[in-house]
Amino acid sequence: QVQLVESGGGLVQTGGSLRLSCAASGKIESINAMNWYRQTPGKEREWVAGTGSDGRTFYADSVKGRFILSRDNVKNTLYLHIDNLKPEDTAVYYCTKSGYWGQGTQVTVSS
């Protein structure tokens, strides 16, 4: 099994920044092939960023330039840095790996 724990969400003003964390534990070899999604009520989960099996990073076009992934391989933690937050970034952010999902962390951006 894989356990994923997200943290770092909160209430921020437009233009602010956040760093979300996804700590992975259990049967994992690395934090490659991990992804971040977000979801707002009434909408499907939207993929925003992730790492490939080779460790490369990928971003949705809608967030390129504002969302940046970083990692701590010792802590098995994948970070999602979000800059210049916009009200439309308000969502619950989830990380996922190998079919497992975390519980999510709420990001709320006030205008």
MODELLER restraints for C-alpha pairs under 7 A, 6 or more apart:
rsr = mdl.restraints
at = mdl.atoms
rsr.add(forms.Gaussian(group=physical.xy_distance, feature=features.Distance(at['CA:1:A'], at['CA:26:A']), mean=5.76, stdev=0.5))
rsr.add(forms.Gaussian(group=physical.xy_distance, feature=features.Distance(at['CA:1:A'], at['CA:27:A']), mean=5.58, stdev=0.5))
rsr.add(forms.Gaussian(group=physical.xy_distance, feature=features.Distance(at['CA:2:A'], at['CA:24:A']), mean=6.92, stdev=0.5))
rsr.add(forms.Gaussian(group=physical.xy_distance, feature=features.Distance(at['CA:2:A'], at['CA:25:A']), mean=5.82, stdev=0.5))
rsr.add(forms.Gaussian(group=physical.xy_distance, feature=features.Distance(at['CA:2:A'], at['CA:26:A']), mean=4.68, stdev=0.5))
rsr.add(forms.Gaussian(group=physical.xy_distance, feature=features.Distance(at['CA:2:A'], at['CA:27:A']), mean=5.54, stdev=0.5))
rsr.add(forms.Gaussian(group=physical.xy_distance, feature=features.Distance(at['CA:2:A'], at['CA:28:A']), mean=6.75, stdev=0.5))
rsr.add(forms.Gaussian(group=physical.xy_distance, feature=features.Distance(at['CA:2:A'], at['CA:100:A']), mean=6.38, stdev=0.5))
rsr.add(forms.Gaussian(group=physical.xy_distance, feature=features.Distance(at['CA:3:A'], at['CA:24:A']), mean=5.65, stdev=0.5))
rsr.add(forms.Gaussian(group=physical.xy_distance, feature=features.Distance(at['CA:3:A'], at['CA:25:A']), mean=5.14, stdev=0.5))
rsr.add(forms.Gaussian(group=physical.xy_distance, feature=features.Distance(at['CA:3:A'], at['CA:26:A']), mean=5.94, stdev=0.5))
rsr.add(forms.Gaussian(group=physical.xy_distance, feature=features.Distance(at['CA:4:A'], at['CA:22:A']), mean=6.28, stdev=0.5))
rsr.add(forms.Gaussian(group=physical.xy_distance, feature=features.Distance(at['CA:4:A'], at['CA:23:A']), mean=5.60, stdev=0.5))
rsr.add(forms.Gaussian(group=physical.xy_distance, feature=features.Distance(at['CA:4:A'], at['CA:24:A']), mean=4.66, stdev=0.5))
rsr.add(forms.Gaussian(group=physical.xy_distance, feature=features.Distance(at['CA:4:A'], at['CA:25:A']), mean=6.60, stdev=0.5))
rsr.add(forms.Gaussian(group=physical.xy_distance, feature=features.Distance(at['CA:4:A'], at['CA:101:A']), mean=6.36, stdev=0.5))
rsr.add(forms.Gaussian(group=physical.xy_distance, feature=features.Distance(at['CA:4:A'], at['CA:102:A']), mean=4.64, stdev=0.5))
rsr.add(forms.Gaussian(group=physical.xy_distance, feature=features.Distance(at['CA:5:A'], at['CA:22:A']), mean=5.40, stdev=0.5))
rsr.add(forms.Gaussian(group=physical.xy_distance, feature=features.Distance(at['CA:5:A'], at['CA:23:A']), mean=5.18, stdev=0.5))
rsr.add(forms.Gaussian(group=physical.xy_distance, feature=features.Distance(at['CA:5:A'], at['CA:24:A']), mean=6.65, stdev=0.5))
rsr.add(forms.Gaussian(group=physical.xy_distance, feature=features.Distance(at['CA:5:A'], at['CA:102:A']), mean=5.32, stdev=0.5))
rsr.add(forms.Gaussian(group=physical.xy_distance, feature=features.Distance(at['CA:5:A'], at['CA:103:A']), mean=6.71, stdev=0.5))
rsr.add(forms.Gaussian(group=physical.xy_distance, feature=features.Distance(at['CA:6:A'], at['CA:20:A']), mean=6.98, stdev=0.5))
rsr.add(forms.Gaussian(group=physical.xy_distance, feature=features.Distance(at['CA:6:A'], at['CA:21:A']), mean=5.37, stdev=0.5))
rsr.add(forms.Gaussian(group=physical.xy_distance, feature=features.Distance(at['CA:6:A'], at['CA:22:A']), mean=4.37, stdev=0.5))
rsr.add(forms.Gaussian(group=physical.xy_distance, feature=features.Distance(at['CA:6:A'], at['CA:23:A']), mean=6.47, stdev=0.5))
rsr.add(forms.Gaussian(group=physical.xy_distance, feature=features.Distance(at['CA:6:A'], at['CA:94:A']), mean=6.90, stdev=0.5))
rsr.add(forms.Gaussian(group=physical.xy_distance, feature=features.Distance(at['CA:6:A'], at['CA:95:A']), mean=6.95, stdev=0.5))
rsr.add(forms.Gaussian(group=physical.xy_distance, feature=features.Distance(at['CA:6:A'], at['CA:102:A']), mean=6.28, stdev=0.5))
rsr.add(forms.Gaussian(group=physical.xy_distance, feature=features.Distance(at['CA:6:A'], at['CA:103:A']), mean=6.87, stdev=0.5))
rsr.add(forms.Gaussian(group=physical.xy_distance, feature=features.Distance(at['CA:6:A'], at['CA:104:A']), mean=5.69, stdev=0.5))
rsr.add(forms.Gaussian(group=physical.xy_distance, feature=features.Distance(at['CA:6:A'], at['CA:105:A']), mean=5.82, stdev=0.5))
rsr.add(forms.Gaussian(group=physical.xy_distance, feature=features.Distance(at['CA:7:A'], at['CA:20:A']), mean=5.74, stdev=0.5))
rsr.add(forms.Gaussian(group=physical.xy_distance, feature=features.Distance(at['CA:7:A'], at['CA:21:A']), mean=5.20, stdev=0.5))
rsr.add(forms.Gaussian(group=physical.xy_distance, feature=features.Distance(at['CA:7:A'], at['CA:22:A']), mean=6.64, stdev=0.5))
rsr.add(forms.Gaussian(group=physical.xy_distance, feature=features.Distance(at['CA:7:A'], at['CA:105:A']), mean=5.67, stdev=0.5))
rsr.add(forms.Gaussian(group=physical.xy_distance, feature=features.Distance(at['CA:8:A'], at['CA:19:A']), mean=5.95, stdev=0.5))
rsr.add(forms.Gaussian(group=physical.xy_distance, feature=features.Distance(at['CA:8:A'], at['CA:20:A']), mean=4.47, stdev=0.5))
rsr.add(forms.Gaussian(group=physical.xy_distance, feature=features.Distance(at['CA:8:A'], at['CA:21:A']), mean=6.03, stdev=0.5))
rsr.add(forms.Gaussian(group=physical.xy_distance, feature=features.Distance(at['CA:8:A'], at['CA:105:A']), mean=6.96, stdev=0.5))
rsr.add(forms.Gaussian(group=physical.xy_distance, feature=features.Distance(at['CA:9:A'], at['CA:20:A']), mean=6.17, stdev=0.5))
rsr.add(forms.Gaussian(group=physical.xy_distance, feature=features.Distance(at['CA:9:A'], at['CA:105:A']), mean=5.25, stdev=0.5))
rsr.add(forms.Gaussian(group=physical.xy_distance, feature=features.Distance(at['CA:9:A'], at['CA:106:A']), mean=5.14, stdev=0.5))
rsr.add(forms.Gaussian(group=physical.xy_distance, feature=features.Distance(at['CA:9:A'], at['CA:107:A']), mean=4.83, stdev=0.5))
rsr.add(forms.Gaussian(group=physical.xy_distance, feature=features.Distance(at['CA:10:A'], at['CA:106:A']), mean=6.16, stdev=0.5))
rsr.add(forms.Gaussian(group=physical.xy_distance, feature=features.Distance(at['CA:10:A'], at['CA:107:A']), mean=5.05, stdev=0.5))
rsr.add(forms.Gaussian(group=physical.xy_distance, feature=features.Distance(at['CA:10:A'], at['CA:108:A']), mean=6.10, stdev=0.5))
rsr.add(forms.Gaussian(group=physical.xy_distance, feature=features.Distance(at['CA:11:A'], at['CA:107:A']), mean=6.20, stdev=0.5))
rsr.add(forms.Gaussian(group=physical.xy_distance, feature=features.Distance(at['CA:11:A'], at['CA:108:A']), mean=4.74, stdev=0.5))
rsr.add(forms.Gaussian(group=physical.xy_distance, feature=features.Distance(at['CA:11:A'], at['CA:109:A']), mean=5.86, stdev=0.5))
rsr.add(forms.Gaussian(group=physical.xy_distance, feature=features.Distance(at['CA:12:A'], at['CA:108:A']), mean=6.34, stdev=0.5))
rsr.add(forms.Gaussian(group=physical.xy_distance, feature=features.Distance(at['CA:12:A'], at['CA:109:A']), mean=5.02, stdev=0.5))
rsr.add(forms.Gaussian(group=physical.xy_distance, feature=features.Distance(at['CA:12:A'], at['CA:110:A']), mean=6.21, stdev=0.5))
rsr.add(forms.Gaussian(group=physical.xy_distance, feature=features.Distance(at['CA:13:A'], at['CA:109:A']), mean=5.36, stdev=0.5))
rsr.add(forms.Gaussian(group=physical.xy_distance, feature=features.Distance(at['CA:13:A'], at['CA:110:A']), mean=4.81, stdev=0.5))
rsr.add(forms.Gaussian(group=physical.xy_distance, feature=features.Distance(at['CA:13:A'], at['CA:111:A']), mean=6.27, stdev=0.5))
rsr.add(forms.Gaussian(group=physical.xy_distance, feature=features.Distance(at['CA:14:A'], at['CA:84:A']), mean=6.88, stdev=0.5))
rsr.add(forms.Gaussian(group=physical.xy_distance, feature=features.Distance(at['CA:14:A'], at['CA:85:A']), mean=5.29, stdev=0.5))
rsr.add(forms.Gaussian(group=physical.xy_distance, feature=features.Distance(at['CA:14:A'], at['CA:86:A']), mean=5.14, stdev=0.5))
rsr.add(forms.Gaussian(group=physical.xy_distance, feature=features.Distance(at['CA:14:A'], at['CA:87:A']), mean=6.47, stdev=0.5))
rsr.add(forms.Gaussian(group=physical.xy_distance, feature=features.Distance(at['CA:14:A'], at['CA:109:A']), mean=5.84, stdev=0.5))
rsr.add(forms.Gaussian(group=physical.xy_distance, feature=features.Distance(at['CA:14:A'], at['CA:110:A']), mean=5.83, stdev=0.5))
rsr.add(forms.Gaussian(group=physical.xy_distance, feature=features.Distance(at['CA:14:A'], at['CA:111:A']), mean=5.43, stdev=0.5))
rsr.add(forms.Gaussian(group=physical.xy_distance, feature=features.Distance(at['CA:15:A'], at['CA:84:A']), mean=4.06, stdev=0.5))
rsr.add(forms.Gaussian(group=physical.xy_distance, feature=features.Distance(at['CA:15:A'], at['CA:85:A']), mean=4.79, stdev=0.5))
rsr.add(forms.Gaussian(group=physical.xy_distance, feature=features.Distance(at['CA:15:A'], at['CA:86:A']), mean=6.42, stdev=0.5))
rsr.add(forms.Gaussian(group=physical.xy_distance, feature=features.Distance(at['CA:16:A'], at['CA:83:A']), mean=6.37, stdev=0.5))
rsr.add(forms.Gaussian(group=physical.xy_distance, feature=features.Distance(at['CA:16:A'], at['CA:84:A']), mean=5.37, stdev=0.5))
rsr.add(forms.Gaussian(group=physical.xy_distance, feature=features.Distance(at['CA:16:A'], at['CA:85:A']), mean=5.34, stdev=0.5))
rsr.add(forms.Gaussian(group=physical.xy_distance, feature=features.Distance(at['CA:17:A'], at['CA:82:A']), mean=5.46, stdev=0.5))
rsr.add(forms.Gaussian(group=physical.xy_distance, feature=features.Distance(at['CA:17:A'], at['CA:83:A']), mean=4.50, stdev=0.5))
rsr.add(forms.Gaussian(group=physical.xy_distance, feature=features.Distance(at['CA:17:A'], at['CA:84:A']), mean=6.01, stdev=0.5))
rsr.add(forms.Gaussian(group=physical.xy_distance, feature=features.Distance(at['CA:17:A'], at['CA:85:A']), mean=6.02, stdev=0.5))
rsr.add(forms.Gaussian(group=physical.xy_distance, feature=features.Distance(at['CA:18:A'], at['CA:81:A']), mean=5.91, stdev=0.5))
rsr.add(forms.Gaussian(group=physical.xy_distance, feature=features.Distance(at['CA:18:A'], at['CA:82:A']), mean=5.29, stdev=0.5))
rsr.add(forms.Gaussian(group=physical.xy_distance, feature=features.Distance(at['CA:18:A'], at['CA:83:A']), mean=6.77, stdev=0.5))
rsr.add(forms.Gaussian(group=physical.xy_distance, feature=features.Distance(at['CA:19:A'], at['CA:79:A']), mean=6.52, stdev=0.5))
rsr.add(forms.Gaussian(group=physical.xy_distance, feature=features.Distance(at['CA:19:A'], at['CA:80:A']), mean=5.61, stdev=0.5))
rsr.add(forms.Gaussian(group=physical.xy_distance, feature=features.Distance(at['CA:19:A'], at['CA:81:A']), mean=4.39, stdev=0.5))
rsr.add(forms.Gaussian(group=physical.xy_distance, feature=features.Distance(at['CA:19:A'], at['CA:82:A']), mean=6.21, stdev=0.5))
rsr.add(forms.Gaussian(group=physical.xy_distance, feature=features.Distance(at['CA:20:A'], at['CA:79:A']), mean=5.52, stdev=0.5))
rsr.add(forms.Gaussian(group=physical.xy_distance, feature=features.Distance(at['CA:20:A'], at['CA:80:A']), mean=4.99, stdev=0.5))
rsr.add(forms.Gaussian(group=physical.xy_distance, feature=features.Distance(at['CA:20:A'], at['CA:81:A']), mean=6.31, stdev=0.5))
rsr.add(forms.Gaussian(group=physical.xy_distance, feature=features.Distance(at['CA:21:A'], at['CA:77:A']), mean=6.55, stdev=0.5))
rsr.add(forms.Gaussian(group=physical.xy_distance, feature=features.Distance(at['CA:21:A'], at['CA:78:A']), mean=5.91, stdev=0.5))
rsr.add(forms.Gaussian(group=physical.xy_distance, feature=features.Distance(at['CA:21:A'], at['CA:79:A']), mean=4.54, stdev=0.5))
rsr.add(forms.Gaussian(group=physical.xy_distance, feature=features.Distance(at['CA:21:A'], at['CA:80:A']), mean=6.42, stdev=0.5))
rsr.add(forms.Gaussian(group=physical.xy_distance, feature=features.Distance(at['CA:22:A'], at['CA:77:A']), mean=5.36, stdev=0.5))
rsr.add(forms.Gaussian(group=physical.xy_distance, feature=features.Distance(at['CA:22:A'], at['CA:78:A']), mean=5.17, stdev=0.5))
rsr.add(forms.Gaussian(group=physical.xy_distance, feature=features.Distance(at['CA:22:A'], at['CA:79:A']), mean=6.22, stdev=0.5))
rsr.add(forms.Gaussian(group=physical.xy_distance, feature=features.Distance(at['CA:22:A'], at['CA:95:A']), mean=6.37, stdev=0.5))
rsr.add(forms.Gaussian(group=physical.xy_distance, feature=features.Distance(at['CA:23:A'], at['CA:76:A']), mean=5.93, stdev=0.5))
rsr.add(forms.Gaussian(group=physical.xy_distance, feature=features.Distance(at['CA:23:A'], at['CA:77:A']), mean=4.30, stdev=0.5))
rsr.add(forms.Gaussian(group=physical.xy_distance, feature=features.Distance(at['CA:23:A'], at['CA:78:A']), mean=6.59, stdev=0.5))
rsr.add(forms.Gaussian(group=physical.xy_distance, feature=features.Distance(at['CA:24:A'], at['CA:76:A']), mean=5.50, stdev=0.5))
rsr.add(forms.Gaussian(group=physical.xy_distance, feature=features.Distance(at['CA:24:A'], at['CA:77:A']), mean=6.02, stdev=0.5))
rsr.add(forms.Gaussian(group=physical.xy_distance, feature=features.Distance(at['CA:30:A'], at['CA:76:A']), mean=6.91, stdev=0.5))
rsr.add(forms.Gaussian(group=physical.xy_distance, feature=features.Distance(at['CA:31:A'], at['CA:76:A']), mean=5.97, stdev=0.5))
rsr.add(forms.Gaussian(group=physical.xy_distance, feature=features.Distance(at['CA:31:A'], at['CA:78:A']), mean=6.95, stdev=0.5))
rsr.add(forms.Gaussian(group=physical.xy_distance, feature=features.Distance(at['CA:32:A'], at['CA:51:A']), mean=5.46, stdev=0.5))
rsr.add(forms.Gaussian(group=physical.xy_distance, feature=features.Distance(at['CA:32:A'], at['CA:52:A']), mean=5.78, stdev=0.5))
rsr.add(forms.Gaussian(group=physical.xy_distance, feature=features.Distance(at['CA:32:A'], at['CA:53:A']), mean=5.09, stdev=0.5))
rsr.add(forms.Gaussian(group=physical.xy_distance, feature=features.Distance(at['CA:32:A'], at['CA:54:A']), mean=6.63, stdev=0.5))
rsr.add(forms.Gaussian(group=physical.xy_distance, feature=features.Distance(at['CA:32:A'], at['CA:55:A']), mean=5.17, stdev=0.5))
rsr.add(forms.Gaussian(group=physical.xy_distance, feature=features.Distance(at['CA:33:A'], at['CA:50:A']), mean=6.92, stdev=0.5))
rsr.add(forms.Gaussian(group=physical.xy_distance, feature=features.Distance(at['CA:33:A'], at['CA:51:A']), mean=5.00, stdev=0.5))
rsr.add(forms.Gaussian(group=physical.xy_distance, feature=features.Distance(at['CA:33:A'], at['CA:52:A']), mean=4.61, stdev=0.5))
rsr.add(forms.Gaussian(group=physical.xy_distance, feature=features.Distance(at['CA:33:A'], at['CA:53:A']), mean=4.75, stdev=0.5))
rsr.add(forms.Gaussian(group=physical.xy_distance, feature=features.Distance(at['CA:33:A'], at['CA:97:A']), mean=6.51, stdev=0.5))
rsr.add(forms.Gaussian(group=physical.xy_distance, feature=features.Distance(at['CA:34:A'], at['CA:50:A']), mean=5.49, stdev=0.5))
rsr.add(forms.Gaussian(group=physical.xy_distance, feature=features.Distance(at['CA:34:A'], at['CA:51:A']), mean=5.37, stdev=0.5))
rsr.add(forms.Gaussian(group=physical.xy_distance, feature=features.Distance(at['CA:34:A'], at['CA:96:A']), mean=5.78, stdev=0.5))
rsr.add(forms.Gaussian(group=physical.xy_distance, feature=features.Distance(at['CA:34:A'], at['CA:97:A']), mean=4.84, stdev=0.5))
rsr.add(forms.Gaussian(group=physical.xy_distance, feature=features.Distance(at['CA:35:A'], at['CA:49:A']), mean=5.79, stdev=0.5))
rsr.add(forms.Gaussian(group=physical.xy_distance, feature=features.Distance(at['CA:35:A'], at['CA:50:A']), mean=3.93, stdev=0.5))
rsr.add(forms.Gaussian(group=physical.xy_distance, feature=features.Distance(at['CA:35:A'], at['CA:51:A']), mean=6.33, stdev=0.5))
rsr.add(forms.Gaussian(group=physical.xy_distance, feature=features.Distance(at['CA:35:A'], at['CA:95:A']), mean=5.49, stdev=0.5))
rsr.add(forms.Gaussian(group=physical.xy_distance, feature=features.Distance(at['CA:35:A'], at['CA:96:A']), mean=5.33, stdev=0.5))
rsr.add(forms.Gaussian(group=physical.xy_distance, feature=features.Distance(at['CA:35:A'], at['CA:97:A']), mean=6.63, stdev=0.5))
rsr.add(forms.Gaussian(group=physical.xy_distance, feature=features.Distance(at['CA:36:A'], at['CA:47:A']), mean=6.19, stdev=0.5))
rsr.add(forms.Gaussian(group=physical.xy_distance, feature=features.Distance(at['CA:36:A'], at['CA:48:A']), mean=5.78, stdev=0.5))
rsr.add(forms.Gaussian(group=physical.xy_distance, feature=features.Distance(at['CA:36:A'], at['CA:49:A']), mean=5.27, stdev=0.5))
rsr.add(forms.Gaussian(group=physical.xy_distance, feature=features.Distance(at['CA:36:A'], at['CA:50:A']), mean=5.87, stdev=0.5))
rsr.add(forms.Gaussian(group=physical.xy_distance, feature=features.Distance(at['CA:36:A'], at['CA:93:A']), mean=6.86, stdev=0.5))
rsr.add(forms.Gaussian(group=physical.xy_distance, feature=features.Distance(at['CA:36:A'], at['CA:94:A']), mean=5.60, stdev=0.5))
rsr.add(forms.Gaussian(group=physical.xy_distance, feature=features.Distance(at['CA:36:A'], at['CA:95:A']), mean=4.40, stdev=0.5))
rsr.add(forms.Gaussian(group=physical.xy_distance, feature=features.Distance(at['CA:36:A'], at['CA:96:A']), mean=6.45, stdev=0.5))
rsr.add(forms.Gaussian(group=physical.xy_distance, feature=features.Distance(at['CA:37:A'], at['CA:45:A']), mean=6.16, stdev=0.5))
rsr.add(forms.Gaussian(group=physical.xy_distance, feature=features.Distance(at['CA:37:A'], at['CA:46:A']), mean=5.26, stdev=0.5))
rsr.add(forms.Gaussian(group=physical.xy_distance, feature=features.Distance(at['CA:37:A'], at['CA:47:A']), mean=4.27, stdev=0.5))
rsr.add(forms.Gaussian(group=physical.xy_distance, feature=features.Distance(at['CA:37:A'], at['CA:48:A']), mean=5.37, stdev=0.5))
rsr.add(forms.Gaussian(group=physical.xy_distance, feature=features.Distance(at['CA:37:A'], at['CA:93:A']), mean=5.72, stdev=0.5))
rsr.add(forms.Gaussian(group=physical.xy_distance, feature=features.Distance(at['CA:37:A'], at['CA:94:A']), mean=5.15, stdev=0.5))
rsr.add(forms.Gaussian(group=physical.xy_distance, feature=features.Distance(at['CA:37:A'], at['CA:95:A']), mean=6.18, stdev=0.5))
rsr.add(forms.Gaussian(group=physical.xy_distance, feature=features.Distance(at['CA:38:A'], at['CA:45:A']), mean=5.49, stdev=0.5))
rsr.add(forms.Gaussian(group=physical.xy_distance, feature=features.Distance(at['CA:38:A'], at['CA:46:A']), mean=5.24, stdev=0.5))
rsr.add(forms.Gaussian(group=physical.xy_distance, feature=features.Distance(at['CA:38:A'], at['CA:47:A']), mean=6.53, stdev=0.5))
rsr.add(forms.Gaussian(group=physical.xy_distance, feature=features.Distance(at['CA:38:A'], at['CA:91:A']), mean=5.80, stdev=0.5))
rsr.add(forms.Gaussian(group=physical.xy_distance, feature=features.Distance(at['CA:38:A'], at['CA:92:A']), mean=5.41, stdev=0.5))
rsr.add(forms.Gaussian(group=physical.xy_distance, feature=features.Distance(at['CA:38:A'], at['CA:93:A']), mean=4.26, stdev=0.5))
rsr.add(forms.Gaussian(group=physical.xy_distance, feature=features.Distance(at['CA:38:A'], at['CA:94:A']), mean=5.90, stdev=0.5))
rsr.add(forms.Gaussian(group=physical.xy_distance, feature=features.Distance(at['CA:39:A'], at['CA:45:A']), mean=4.50, stdev=0.5))
rsr.add(forms.Gaussian(group=physical.xy_distance, feature=features.Distance(at['CA:39:A'], at['CA:46:A']), mean=6.13, stdev=0.5))
rsr.add(forms.Gaussian(group=physical.xy_distance, feature=features.Distance(at['CA:39:A'], at['CA:91:A']), mean=5.24, stdev=0.5))
rsr.add(forms.Gaussian(group=physical.xy_distance, feature=features.Distance(at['CA:39:A'], at['CA:92:A']), mean=5.32, stdev=0.5))
rsr.add(forms.Gaussian(group=physical.xy_distance, feature=features.Distance(at['CA:39:A'], at['CA:93:A']), mean=6.58, stdev=0.5))
rsr.add(forms.Gaussian(group=physical.xy_distance, feature=features.Distance(at['CA:40:A'], at['CA:91:A']), mean=4.82, stdev=0.5))
rsr.add(forms.Gaussian(group=physical.xy_distance, feature=features.Distance(at['CA:40:A'], at['CA:92:A']), mean=6.48, stdev=0.5))
rsr.add(forms.Gaussian(group=physical.xy_distance, feature=features.Distance(at['CA:47:A'], at['CA:60:A']), mean=6.91, stdev=0.5))
rsr.add(forms.Gaussian(group=physical.xy_distance, feature=features.Distance(at['CA:48:A'], at['CA:59:A']), mean=5.80, stdev=0.5))
rsr.add(forms.Gaussian(group=physical.xy_distance, feature=features.Distance(at['CA:48:A'], at['CA:60:A']), mean=4.97, stdev=0.5))
rsr.add(forms.Gaussian(group=physical.xy_distance, feature=features.Distance(at['CA:48:A'], at['CA:63:A']), mean=6.81, stdev=0.5))
rsr.add(forms.Gaussian(group=physical.xy_distance, feature=features.Distance(at['CA:49:A'], at['CA:58:A']), mean=5.48, stdev=0.5))
rsr.add(forms.Gaussian(group=physical.xy_distance, feature=features.Distance(at['CA:49:A'], at['CA:59:A']), mean=4.29, stdev=0.5))
rsr.add(forms.Gaussian(group=physical.xy_distance, feature=features.Distance(at['CA:49:A'], at['CA:60:A']), mean=6.05, stdev=0.5))
rsr.add(forms.Gaussian(group=physical.xy_distance, feature=features.Distance(at['CA:50:A'], at['CA:57:A']), mean=5.72, stdev=0.5))
rsr.add(forms.Gaussian(group=physical.xy_distance, feature=features.Distance(at['CA:50:A'], at['CA:58:A']), mean=5.33, stdev=0.5))
rsr.add(forms.Gaussian(group=physical.xy_distance, feature=features.Distance(at['CA:50:A'], at['CA:59:A']), mean=6.63, stdev=0.5))
rsr.add(forms.Gaussian(group=physical.xy_distance, feature=features.Distance(at['CA:51:A'], at['CA:57:A']), mean=4.47, stdev=0.5))
rsr.add(forms.Gaussian(group=physical.xy_distance, feature=features.Distance(at['CA:51:A'], at['CA:58:A']), mean=6.18, stdev=0.5))
rsr.add(forms.Gaussian(group=physical.xy_distance, feature=features.Distance(at['CA:66:A'], at['CA:82:A']), mean=5.69, stdev=0.5))
rsr.add(forms.Gaussian(group=physical.xy_distance, feature=features.Distance(at['CA:66:A'], at['CA:83:A']), mean=4.98, stdev=0.5))
rsr.add(forms.Gaussian(group=physical.xy_distance, feature=features.Distance(at['CA:66:A'], at['CA:84:A']), mean=6.51, stdev=0.5))
rsr.add(forms.Gaussian(group=physical.xy_distance, feature=features.Distance(at['CA:67:A'], at['CA:80:A']), mean=6.59, stdev=0.5))
rsr.add(forms.Gaussian(group=physical.xy_distance, feature=features.Distance(at['CA:67:A'], at['CA:81:A']), mean=5.55, stdev=0.5))
rsr.add(forms.Gaussian(group=physical.xy_distance, feature=features.Distance(at['CA:67:A'], at['CA:82:A']), mean=4.63, stdev=0.5))
rsr.add(forms.Gaussian(group=physical.xy_distance, feature=features.Distance(at['CA:67:A'], at['CA:83:A']), mean=6.45, stdev=0.5))
rsr.add(forms.Gaussian(group=physical.xy_distance, feature=features.Distance(at['CA:68:A'], at['CA:80:A']), mean=5.77, stdev=0.5))
rsr.add(forms.Gaussian(group=physical.xy_distance, feature=features.Distance(at['CA:68:A'], at['CA:81:A']), mean=5.05, stdev=0.5))
rsr.add(forms.Gaussian(group=physical.xy_distance, feature=features.Distance(at['CA:68:A'], at['CA:82:A']), mean=6.59, stdev=0.5))
rsr.add(forms.Gaussian(group=physical.xy_distance, feature=features.Distance(at['CA:69:A'], at['CA:79:A']), mean=5.55, stdev=0.5))
rsr.add(forms.Gaussian(group=physical.xy_distance, feature=features.Distance(at['CA:69:A'], at['CA:80:A']), mean=4.76, stdev=0.5))
rsr.add(forms.Gaussian(group=physical.xy_distance, feature=features.Distance(at['CA:69:A'], at['CA:81:A']), mean=6.18, stdev=0.5))
rsr.add(forms.Gaussian(group=physical.xy_distance, feature=features.Distance(at['CA:70:A'], at['CA:78:A']), mean=6.04, stdev=0.5))
rsr.add(forms.Gaussian(group=physical.xy_distance, feature=features.Distance(at['CA:70:A'], at['CA:79:A']), mean=5.09, stdev=0.5))
rsr.add(forms.Gaussian(group=physical.xy_distance, feature=features.Distance(at['CA:70:A'], at['CA:80:A']), mean=6.61, stdev=0.5))
rsr.add(forms.Gaussian(group=physical.xy_distance, feature=features.Distance(at['CA:71:A'], at['CA:77:A']), mean=5.81, stdev=0.5))
rsr.add(forms.Gaussian(group=physical.xy_distance, feature=features.Distance(at['CA:71:A'], at['CA:78:A']), mean=4.55, stdev=0.5))
rsr.add(forms.Gaussian(group=physical.xy_distance, feature=features.Distance(at['CA:71:A'], at['CA:79:A']), mean=5.74, stdev=0.5))
rsr.add(forms.Gaussian(group=physical.xy_distance, feature=features.Distance(at['CA:72:A'], at['CA:78:A']), mean=6.52, stdev=0.5))
rsr.add(forms.Gaussian(group=physical.xy_distance, feature=features.Distance(at['CA:85:A'], at['CA:109:A']), mean=6.73, stdev=0.5))
rsr.add(forms.Gaussian(group=physical.xy_distance, feature=features.Distance(at['CA:86:A'], at['CA:109:A']), mean=6.20, stdev=0.5))
rsr.add(forms.Gaussian(group=physical.xy_distance, feature=features.Distance(at['CA:87:A'], at['CA:109:A']), mean=4.78, stdev=0.5))
rsr.add(forms.Gaussian(group=physical.xy_distance, feature=features.Distance(at['CA:87:A'], at['CA:110:A']), mean=5.99, stdev=0.5))
rsr.add(forms.Gaussian(group=physical.xy_distance, feature=features.Distance(at['CA:87:A'], at['CA:111:A']), mean=6.09, stdev=0.5))
rsr.add(forms.Gaussian(group=physical.xy_distance, feature=features.Distance(at['CA:89:A'], at['CA:109:A']), mean=6.79, stdev=0.5))
rsr.add(forms.Gaussian(group=physical.xy_distance, feature=features.Distance(at['CA:90:A'], at['CA:107:A']), mean=5.30, stdev=0.5))
rsr.add(forms.Gaussian(group=physical.xy_distance, feature=features.Distance(at['CA:90:A'], at['CA:108:A']), mean=4.55, stdev=0.5))
rsr.add(forms.Gaussian(group=physical.xy_distance, feature=features.Distance(at['CA:90:A'], at['CA:109:A']), mean=5.48, stdev=0.5))
rsr.add(forms.Gaussian(group=physical.xy_distance, feature=features.Distance(at['CA:91:A'], at['CA:106:A']), mean=6.03, stdev=0.5))
rsr.add(forms.Gaussian(group=physical.xy_distance, feature=features.Distance(at['CA:91:A'], at['CA:107:A']), mean=5.48, stdev=0.5))
rsr.add(forms.Gaussian(group=physical.xy_distance, feature=features.Distance(at['CA:91:A'], at['CA:108:A']), mean=6.61, stdev=0.5))
rsr.add(forms.Gaussian(group=physical.xy_distance, feature=features.Distance(at['CA:92:A'], at['CA:104:A']), mean=5.81, stdev=0.5))
rsr.add(forms.Gaussian(group=physical.xy_distance, feature=features.Distance(at['CA:92:A'], at['CA:105:A']), mean=5.38, stdev=0.5))
rsr.add(forms.Gaussian(group=physical.xy_distance, feature=features.Distance(at['CA:92:A'], at['CA:106:A']), mean=4.32, stdev=0.5))
rsr.add(forms.Gaussian(group=physical.xy_distance, feature=features.Distance(at['CA:92:A'], at['CA:107:A']), mean=5.99, stdev=0.5))
rsr.add(forms.Gaussian(group=physical.xy_distance, feature=features.Distance(at['CA:93:A'], at['CA:104:A']), mean=5.22, stdev=0.5))
rsr.add(forms.Gaussian(group=physical.xy_distance, feature=features.Distance(at['CA:93:A'], at['CA:105:A']), mean=5.26, stdev=0.5))
rsr.add(forms.Gaussian(group=physical.xy_distance, feature=features.Distance(at['CA:93:A'], at['CA:106:A']), mean=6.23, stdev=0.5))
rsr.add(forms.Gaussian(group=physical.xy_distance, feature=features.Distance(at['CA:94:A'], at['CA:101:A']), mean=6.84, stdev=0.5))
rsr.add(forms.Gaussian(group=physical.xy_distance, feature=features.Distance(at['CA:94:A'], at['CA:102:A']), mean=5.92, stdev=0.5))
rsr.add(forms.Gaussian(group=physical.xy_distance, feature=features.Distance(at['CA:94:A'], at['CA:103:A']), mean=6.77, stdev=0.5))
rsr.add(forms.Gaussian(group=physical.xy_distance, feature=features.Distance(at['CA:94:A'], at['CA:104:A']), mean=4.40, stdev=0.5))
rsr.add(forms.Gaussian(group=physical.xy_distance, feature=features.Distance(at['CA:94:A'], at['CA:105:A']), mean=6.66, stdev=0.5))
rsr.add(forms.Gaussian(group=physical.xy_distance, feature=features.Distance(at['CA:95:A'], at['CA:101:A']), mean=5.94, stdev=0.5))
rsr.add(forms.Gaussian(group=physical.xy_distance, feature=features.Distance(at['CA:95:A'], at['CA:102:A']), mean=5.77, stdev=0.5))
rsr.add(forms.Gaussian(group=physical.xy_distance, feature=features.Distance(at['CA:96:A'], at['CA:102:A']), mean=6.49, stdev=0.5))
